[in-house]
């Protein structure tokens, strides 16, 4: 059939919709995640510092490094307190997650562009 090869060529030349590409979805989801993380980073920092402080206090009590001394005058003093985390300096920082999401976004966007240019 002489018409058959032309139909195959047309099918090859027609590009699939951009929504069929997994790279689009990687780029989209990481962009939304990165935007949400950057937009709410301050709130996460305060909450994370509070959670880390509770963890540090409980682990100090459990390990026995935190002691409460009584002076005999009714005043109690805590000895051996750990360096508690602050919202500016948490134990587990969020910047590695921001970098990871940024790298995934850039890589998936580059792969999407490469796929679409072909």
Residue pairs with C-beta under 8 A, 6 or more apart in sequence:
15 116
18 24
18 112
18 116
21 112
21 115
21 116
23 108
23 109
23 111
23 112
23 115
24 108
24 112
26 104
26 105
26 108
27 105
27 108
27 109
27 112
30 101
30 104
30 105
30 108
31 105
33 101
34 98
34 101
34 102
34 105
37 44
37 94
37 97
37 98
37 101
38 98
41 94
41 98
42 87
44 94
45 87
45 88
45 90
45 94
46 87
48 85
48 87
48 90
48 92
48 94
49 85
49 86
49 87
49 90
52 84
52 85
52 90
52 91
52 92
53 84
53 85
56 82
56 84
56 85
56 91
57 66
57 82
57 84
59 82
60 66
60 80
60 81
60 82
65 80
65 82
66 78
66 79
66 80
66 81
66 82
67 78
67 79
67 80
68 76
68 77
68 78
68 79
69 76
69 77
69 78
69 79
70 76
70 77
71 77
85 91
